Amino acid sequence: MIFQAIRSLRESGILGMNRRNAEYIMRFNSRSDFPLVDDKLITKQLAEEYHIPTPLLYHLIEYHGDVDGLEGKLGDRREFVVKPARGAGGSGIVLITDRTEKGFIKQNGEVISPDDLSYHIFGILSGIYSLEGLEDRALIEGLLHPDPVFAAVTYRGVPDIRIIVYRGVPAMGMVRLPTKASDGKANLHRGAIGVGIDIGKGVTLTGVHHAGVITHHPDTGNPVADTRVPYWERMLLIAARAMEMTHLGYLGVDLVIDREQGPMLLEMNARPGLRIQIANRAGLRDRLDLIDRAPREIFETPESRVAWALDNFTNRDS
């Protein structure tokens, strides 16, 4: 039975973790380039060089002494995001949507006092959320206001778009939708759902929740398929340009669609997860093999790589 299951996965073109690590991450991603995507501040600075929009940076907190007088530094700002520069999987991120006399209101409606927010930032600086457990920096950024296109299938929070890019070609995409279980965060391992996106058409497909296929959002009850994603080709182009930005041949690019500013680069990941395959009901391995067989000329520019992906990674029966 085990061997039959393995054979079935191979036949369906599913990419496993070991093969992903050995044949793609180790082969195409130099460890010397990892800091470009592991550190959100460096990623933001790099995006600025390439004229790719990112959330506005209000403050950078590097030392414990910088936390003193935080309320004064925030001024009259009523909404912002606090995040560790080297955090992963959404850990340590706090979304503030308003403030009262008692403190700051988080996206889930809870109130966090100024002292507790400062204590949280101390934790970030101490490295409890960082990838290696080393000392870190805290970013205070502008809060994005998501485009209403996914409002019917989102529980609070901010949905984001993940695009897997191989050799500069967008290979697979999904939208990650917050749920009550994920506390309004768009991270699959926290309980958010991932919904596949037809690369060629920019339309949502089925979803994945805790490794199981779903058709409706667990909290709103609304269907997740057949939503047309705005700015789709623009986001594919941003993702395709990530190779020139980072020199990484295999990575995940995460974007948010702001209702006023359009697509914004949130972060990039040199080790993107594999559940995106379940959301798309398709294997990554076949797509990566197809990219390897693509004509050499399609790799010349981000625009030519996106055009090729639009034509080759679409469900022509939908």
C-alpha positions in Angstrom: 0.0 0.0 0.0 2.8 2.4 0.9 4.6 1.8 -2.4 1.4 2.2 -4.3 0.8 5.5 -2.6 4.3 6.7 -3.5 3.9 5.6 -7.1 0.5 7.4 -7.3 2.1 10.6 -6.0 5.0 10.3 -8.5 2.6 9.7 -11.4 0.6 12.8 -10.5 3.7 15.0 -10.7 3.7 15.9 -7.0 7.0 17.4 -5.8 8.1 16.1 -2.4 10.2 17.9 0.2 13.4 15.9 -0.3 13.4 16.4 -4.1 12.5 20.1 -3.6 15.4 20.6 -1.3 18.0 18.5 -3.3 17.1 19.4 -6.9 15.8 22.9 -6.7 16.7 24.8 -3.4 20.2 23.4 -3.1 20.9 23.6 -6.8 19.4 27.0 -7.6 19.6 28.9 -4.4 23.0 30.0 -3.1 23.0 30.3 0.7 24.9 33.6 0.3 21.7 35.0 -1.2 19.3 33.8 1.5 19.6 37.0 3.6 18.1 38.9 0.7 14.8 37.2 1.4 15.2 36.1 5.0 15.5 39.6 6.3 12.4 41.7 5.5 14.3 45.0 5.8 16.9 43.9 3.2 14.0 42.7 1.0 12.3 46.1 1.3 15.4 48.0 0.4 16.0 45.7 -2.6 12.4 46.1 -3.8 12.9 49.9 -3.6 15.9 49.6 -5.9 13.7 47.8 -8.4 10.8 50.2 -8.0 8.5 47.5 -6.6 6.0 48.8 -4.0 6.1 47.5 -0.4 4.3 48.7 2.8 5.6 52.0 4.0 8.2 51.7 6.8 7.3 54.0 9.7 10.1 53.0 12.2 13.0 50.6 12.5 13.7 49.5 16.0 17.2 48.0 16.4 18.0 48.3 20.1 16.1 47.9 23.3 16.7 51.6 24.1 14.8 52.5 20.9 11.5 51.2 22.5 11.5 54.0 25.0 8.9 56.6 24.1 7.3 54.3 21.5 3.9 56.0 21.9 5.5 59.4 21.1 7.3 58.0 18.1 4.0 56.6 16.8 2.4 60.0 17.1 -1.3 59.9 16.3 -1.0 56.8 14.1 -4.0 54.6 14.7 -3.0 51.6 12.6 0.2 49.9 11.8 2.0 46.5 11.7 4.8 45.3 14.0 6.9 42.5 12.6 10.3 40.9 13.2 12.8 41.5 10.4 13.8 37.8 10.3 10.6 36.1 11.4 9.0 33.2 9.6 5.5 31.8 9.2 3.8 34.9 10.6 5.4 34.5 14.0 5.7 37.7 16.0 3.5 39.8 13.6 1.0 42.1 15.3 -1.6 44.0 13.3 -2.9 47.2 14.9 -6.2 48.5 13.5 -7.0 51.3 16.0 -6.2 52.7 19.4 -8.1 53.7 22.5 -7.3 55.1 25.9 -6.7 51.6 27.1 -4.2 50.7 24.3 -4.0 49.4 20.8 -6.7 47.3 19.1 -5.4 44.2 17.3 -7.1 42.9 14.1 -8.9 40.2 16.2 -10.5 42.9 18.4 -8.3 42.3 21.4 -6.7 45.3 23.2 -2.9 45.3 23.8 -1.6 47.9 26.3 1.4 50.1 25.4 3.5 48.2 27.9 2.5 44.8 26.5 3.3 46.0 23.0 6.7 47.3 24.1 7.3 43.9 25.8 6.4 42.1 22.6 8.9 44.3 20.7 11.6 43.4 23.3 10.9 39.8 22.5 11.4 40.5 18.8 14.7 42.2 19.5 15.8 39.3 21.6 15.3 36.9 18.7 12.5 34.7 19.9 10.8 34.9 16.5 13.9 35.0 14.3 14.9 32.1 12.0 18.1 31.3 14.0 17.0 32.5 17.4 19.5 35.4 17.1 19.0 39.0 18.0 16.7 40.7 15.5 15.2 44.1 14.5 11.5 45.2 14.6 9.8 46.9 11.7 6.8 49.1 12.2 5.0 49.4 8.9 1.8 50.9 7.4 -1.2 48.6 7.6 -2.5 47.5 4.2 -6.2 47.6 3.5 -7.0 44.6 1.3 -8.9 44.9 -1.9 -12.5 43.7 -1.3 -12.3 41.0 -3.9 -11.7 38.3 -1.3 -13.9 39.8 1.5 -16.5 37.1 1.2 -13.9 34.4 1.9 -11.8 36.1 4.5 -12.1 36.1 8.3 -10.7 39.4 9.3 -7.0 39.8 8.6 -5.3 40.4 5.2 -5.3 37.7 2.5 -2.1 37.4 0.4 -1.0 35.9 -2.8 1.8 33.3 -3.0 3.5 32.7 -6.3 6.1 30.0 -6.8 8.8 31.1 -9.2 11.3 28.8 -10.9 14.2 30.1 -13.0 12.2 33.4 -13.2 9.0 31.8 -14.5 5.8 31.9 -12.4 5.0 28.2 -12.0 2.1 28.1 -9.5 0.0 30.4 -7.5 -2.5 30.6 -4.7 -4.3 33.0 -2.4 -4.0 32.5 1.3 -7.2 33.4 3.2 -7.3 34.1 7.0 -9.7 32.1 9.1 -10.9 32.3 12.7 -8.5 29.4 13.6 -5.6 31.3 12.1 -6.4 34.4 14.2 -6.8 36.5 11.1 -3.3 35.6 9.7 -2.7 34.2 6.2 -0.4 31.4 7.2 -1.5 27.8 6.3 0.2 26.2 9.2 -1.8 28.4 11.6 -5.1 27.4 10.1 -5.5 29.7 7.1 -6.7 28.2 3.8 -4.9 28.2 0.5 -6.9 28.5 -2.7 -5.3 27.6 -6.1 -5.1 30.2 -8.9 -5.2 29.3 -12.6 -2.0 30.9 -13.8 -3.3 31.5 -17.3 -6.6 33.0 -16.3 -6.1 34.5 -12.9 -9.2 32.7 -11.5 -9.4 30.9 -8.2 -9.8 27.1 -8.0 -10.3 24.7 -5.1 -8.8 25.2 -1.7 -6.7 23.4 0.9 -7.3 23.5 4.7 -5.1 21.4 7.0 -4.0 19.3 4.0 -7.6 18.5 3.0 -9.3 19.8 -0.2 -12.2 22.3 0.4 -14.6 24.2 -1.7 -16.0 26.7 0.8 -14.5 28.9 3.4 -14.8 27.3 6.9 -16.1 30.5 8.6 -18.0 32.4 6.0 -19.4 29.4 4.2 -18.9 31.0 0.8 -17.4 29.2 -2.2 -13.7 29.8 -2.8 -13.6 29.1 -6.6 -14.2 31.3 -9.6 -13.0 34.6 -8.3 -11.1 36.6 -10.8 -7.9 38.0 -9.2 -7.3 41.7 -10.0 -3.9 42.9 -11.2 -3.0 39.3 -11.9 -0.5 39.8 -14.7 1.1 42.7 -12.8 1.7 40.4 -9.8 3.1 37.7 -12.1 5.6 40.3 -13.5 6.7 41.3 -10.0 7.2 37.6 -9.1 9.2 37.0 -12.4 11.5 39.9 -11.6 12.3 38.4 -8.2 15.0 36.3 -9.9 16.9 39.3 -11.0 16.4 40.9 -7.6 17.6 38.0 -5.5 19.6 35.6 -7.9 17.5 32.8 -6.4 16.2 30.3 -8.9 13.5 28.8 -6.8 11.4 30.9 -4.4 8.0 32.0 -3.2 6.9 35.6 -3.7 4.1 36.9 -1.4 2.0 39.9 -2.3 -1.0 41.8 -0.9 -3.5 43.6 -3.0 -4.1 47.0 -1.3 -7.5 48.5 -2.2 -5.9 51.9 -3.1 -2.3 51.1 -4.0 -2.8 47.7 -5.8 -0.2 44.9 -5.5 2.4 45.3 -2.8 5.4 43.0 -2.2 5.1 41.6 1.3 8.1 39.2 1.5 9.9 36.4 -0.3 10.8 32.9 0.8 13.7 30.7 -0.4 12.0 27.6 1.0 8.4 27.9 0.0 6.0 25.1 1.2 4.4 22.5 -1.0 0.7 22.5 0.0 0.1 24.9 -2.9 0.0 21.7 -5.0 -3.1 20.5 -3.1 -4.8 23.8 -3.6 -4.2 23.6 -7.3 -4.9 19.9 -7.6 -1.7 19.7 -9.7 1.9 18.7 -9.1 4.8 21.2 -9.2 7.3 18.6 -10.6 5.6 18.5 -14.1 5.6 22.3 -14.3 9.2 22.6 -13.3 10.2 20.0 -15.8 8.2 21.9 -18.5 10.1 25.1 -17.6 13.4 23.2 -18.0 12.3 22.2 -21.5 11.2 25.7 -22.5 12.9 27.5 -25.4 16.0 29.4 -24.3 14.6 32.7 -25.6 11.7 32.8 -23.1 14.2 33.3 -20.3 15.5 36.6 -21.7 13.2 39.0 -19.9 10.6 38.9 -17.1 7.9 39.8 -19.6 8.7 36.9 -21.9 8.8 34.5 -18.9 5.3 35.7 -17.8 3.9 35.4 -21.3 5.1 31.8 -21.6 3.6 30.9 -18.2 0.3 32.5 -19.1 0.1 30.3 -22.2 1.4 27.1 -20.6 0.0 26.9 -17.1 -3.8 27.3 -17.6 -6.7 24.9 -17.3 -8.1 25.0 -20.8 -11.2 23.0 -19.7 -12.3 25.6 -17.2 
